[in-house]
Amino acid sequence: MTSSPADRPTSRADAYLLGAVAIGLTVVVSAAGGLGWPTPARTSSGWQVADVPPGLLVLLLAVGLACPALAAVLARPWTWRAPRAAAVWWVLVLLSVFAGVWNDLYYAALSGEPGPVIPVFDWLFTSVPALVAALLTRSRGRALQLRAALGTAVVSLPLLALGAALYSAPNGLAEALGAGLSSAAFFGVVPLVVVLALTAGTDPRTPVG
């Protein structure tokens, strides 16, 4: 499936809107994470967190519900005419929510402990869902491919930033906001740009729009 020249402005507009929403949510969520929420207990077994405070749980549930809802409205998987790709996209989104919420709880539990945290695998939270979504939709046109990949970022990017903000929250709102945005930039936006660049030519019938 190819996209006509008339489709290309729409492709760009969708991509810009999805990117803007992902970044906007990231800023809002990073600021919310720096408001001084009570932290869960750190454990050495199981999920490695326990005794999650109700206030923090409400915050995570709100973010975990709002992000996929906005992603779905903007990516419009019900219009793809590719039921299998749409179903896998939903699985990717739900897995991103689950992984992101757990990561946020883990970082919140670490916030009171001495020593820095080295985010070795954080870049996987955004790159893997976007890469799978882009590859699944590579034959459906570049416009749909961008919506699918960037739709996952609307979920994964804010949740990634929230973890860093919760970890830095004891140092104040400004530092938490900076930590959330810098984490999202280095471990979210950069890997996402790489994924979009690598998948731009995966189908020779699909011009970049």
C-alpha positions as CSV (number, residue, x, y, z in Angstrom):
1,M,0.0,0.0,0.0
2,T,1.4,3.4,-1.1
3,S,0.5,6.9,0.0
4,S,-0.3,9.5,-2.5
5,P,1.2,13.0,-2.4
6,A,-2.1,14.3,-1.0
7,D,-1.7,11.9,1.9
8,R,1.7,13.1,2.9
9,P,0.7,16.3,4.7
10,T,-1.8,14.3,6.7
11,S,1.0,11.8,7.5
12,R,3.2,14.7,8.8
13,A,0.4,16.3,10.7
14,D,-0.4,13.0,12.5
15,A,3.2,12.5,13.3
16,Y,3.6,16.1,14.6
17,L,0.5,15.8,16.7
18,L,1.5,12.5,18.2
19,G,4.9,13.8,19.0
20,A,3.6,17.0,20.5
21,V,1.1,15.0,22.7
22,A,3.9,12.6,23.9
23,I,6.1,15.5,24.8
24,G,3.3,17.5,26.4
25,L,2.3,14.5,28.6
26,T,6.0,13.9,29.5
27,V,6.3,17.5,30.8
28,V,3.0,17.3,32.8
29,V,3.8,13.9,34.2
30,S,7.3,14.9,35.2
31,A,6.0,17.9,37.1
32,A,3.4,15.7,38.8
33,G,6.1,13.2,39.8
34,G,8.0,15.9,41.6
35,L,5.1,16.9,44.0
36,G,6.5,14.9,46.9
37,W,4.4,11.6,46.8
38,P,4.9,9.1,49.6
39,T,7.1,6.2,48.4
40,P,6.6,2.5,48.5
41,A,8.8,0.2,50.5
42,R,11.8,-1.5,48.8
43,T,12.0,-5.3,49.1
44,S,14.6,-7.8,47.9
45,S,12.1,-10.3,46.5
46,G,9.0,-10.6,44.3
47,W,8.2,-7.3,42.6
48,Q,10.8,-5.5,44.8
49,V,8.2,-3.0,46.0
50,A,5.6,-3.2,48.7
51,D,3.2,-1.1,50.7
52,V,2.4,1.3,47.8
53,P,0.8,4.5,49.2
54,P,-2.7,5.1,47.9
55,G,-1.9,8.6,46.6
56,L,1.0,7.3,44.5
57,L,-1.2,4.4,43.3
58,V,-3.9,6.8,42.1
59,L,-1.3,8.9,40.2
60,L,0.1,5.8,38.4
61,L,-3.4,4.6,37.6
62,A,-4.4,8.0,36.2
63,V,-1.3,8.2,34.0
64,G,-1.6,4.5,33.1
65,L,-5.2,5.0,31.9
66,A,-4.9,8.5,30.3
67,C,-1.8,7.7,28.1
68,P,-3.2,4.7,26.3
69,A,-6.5,6.4,25.9
70,L,-4.9,9.4,24.1
71,A,-2.6,7.1,22.1
72,A,-5.6,5.1,20.8
73,V,-7.6,8.3,19.9
74,L,-4.6,9.6,17.9
75,A,-3.3,6.4,16.4
76,R,-6.8,5.1,15.5
77,P,-6.0,1.4,15.3
78,W,-9.6,0.6,14.5
79,T,-9.1,2.2,11.0
80,W,-6.0,0.3,10.0
81,R,-7.8,-2.5,8.1
82,A,-5.1,-4.8,9.6
83,P,-6.8,-6.5,12.6
84,R,-3.7,-8.5,13.5
85,A,-1.4,-5.5,13.6
86,A,-4.0,-3.5,15.6
87,A,-4.3,-6.3,18.1
88,V,-0.6,-6.6,18.6
89,W,-0.4,-2.8,18.9
90,W,-2.9,-3.0,21.8
91,V,-0.8,-5.7,23.4
92,L,2.3,-3.5,23.1
93,V,0.5,-0.6,24.6
94,L,-0.8,-2.6,27.6
95,L,2.7,-4.1,28.1
96,S,4.2,-0.6,28.1
97,V,1.7,0.5,30.7
98,F,2.5,-2.6,32.9
99,A,6.3,-2.2,32.5
100,G,6.2,1.5,32.9
101,V,4.1,1.5,36.1
102,W,6.3,-1.2,37.7
103,N,9.5,0.8,36.7
104,D,8.0,3.9,38.2
105,L,7.2,2.1,41.5
106,Y,10.7,0.7,41.6
107,Y,12.3,4.1,41.0
108,A,10.0,5.6,43.7
109,A,11.1,2.9,46.1
110,L,14.8,3.7,45.4
111,S,14.4,7.4,45.9
112,G,15.3,7.3,49.6
113,E,18.3,5.1,49.2
114,P,21.9,6.4,48.9
115,G,23.8,6.0,45.7
116,P,22.9,6.7,42.0
117,V,20.8,4.5,39.8
118,I,22.3,3.5,36.5
119,P,19.5,3.3,33.9
120,V,21.1,0.6,31.7
121,F,17.9,-0.7,30.1
122,D,15.6,2.3,30.2
123,W,16.0,2.9,26.4
124,L,14.2,-0.4,25.8
125,F,10.9,1.0,27.2
126,T,10.4,3.3,24.2
127,S,12.4,1.6,21.4
128,V,11.1,-1.9,21.6
129,P,7.3,-1.1,21.3
130,A,7.9,1.5,18.6
131,L,10.1,-0.9,16.6
132,V,7.7,-3.8,16.8
133,A,4.8,-1.5,15.9
134,A,6.7,0.0,12.9
135,L,7.7,-3.4,11.6
136,L,4.2,-4.7,11.9
137,T,2.8,-1.9,9.8
138,R,5.6,-1.5,7.3
139,S,3.4,-2.6,4.4
140,R,0.5,-0.4,5.3
141,G,1.9,2.9,4.3
142,R,4.3,5.4,6.0
143,A,1.4,7.4,7.5
144,L,0.0,4.4,9.4
145,Q,3.5,3.2,10.3
146,L,4.2,6.6,12.0
147,R,0.9,6.6,13.8
148,A,1.5,3.1,15.1
149,A,5.1,3.7,16.3
150,L,4.5,7.2,17.7
151,G,1.3,5.9,19.4
152,T,3.3,3.6,21.5
153,A,5.5,6.6,22.5
154,V,2.5,8.5,23.8
155,V,2.4,5.7,26.5
156,S,6.0,4.8,27.0
157,L,7.6,8.2,27.1
158,P,5.6,9.8,29.9
159,L,5.8,6.7,32.0
160,L,9.6,6.6,31.5
161,A,9.9,10.2,32.6
162,L,7.7,9.7,35.6
163,G,10.1,7.1,37.1
164,A,13.0,9.5,37.0
165,A,10.9,12.3,38.4
166,L,9.7,10.2,41.3
167,Y,13.3,9.2,42.0
168,S,14.5,12.8,42.1
169,A,11.4,14.2,43.9
170,P,13.1,14.4,47.4
171,N,15.5,17.0,45.9
172,G,12.6,19.3,44.9
173,L,10.2,19.9,42.1
174,A,12.7,21.6,39.7
175,E,15.2,18.7,40.0
176,A,12.4,16.2,39.5
177,L,11.2,18.0,36.4
178,G,14.7,18.2,35.0
179,A,15.3,14.5,35.7
180,G,12.1,13.4,34.1
181,L,12.7,15.5,30.9
182,S,16.4,14.5,30.6
183,S,15.6,10.9,31.1
184,A,12.8,11.1,28.5
185,A,15.2,12.8,26.0
186,F,18.2,10.5,26.3
187,F,16.5,7.2,26.9
188,G,13.2,7.9,25.1
189,V,13.4,10.4,22.3
190,V,16.8,9.5,21.0
191,P,16.1,5.7,20.7
192,L,12.7,6.6,19.2
193,V,14.2,8.8,16.5
194,V,16.7,6.0,15.7
195,V,13.8,3.5,15.3
196,L,11.8,5.8,13.0
197,A,14.9,6.4,10.9
198,L,15.8,2.7,10.6
199,T,12.2,1.7,9.7
200,A,11.6,4.5,7.2
201,G,12.7,2.3,4.2
202,T,11.5,-1.1,5.4
203,D,9.0,-1.3,2.5
204,P,10.1,-0.1,-0.9
205,R,6.5,0.6,-1.9
206,T,6.1,3.0,1.0
207,P,7.4,6.5,0.4
208,V,8.3,8.6,3.4
209,G,5.6,11.3,3.8
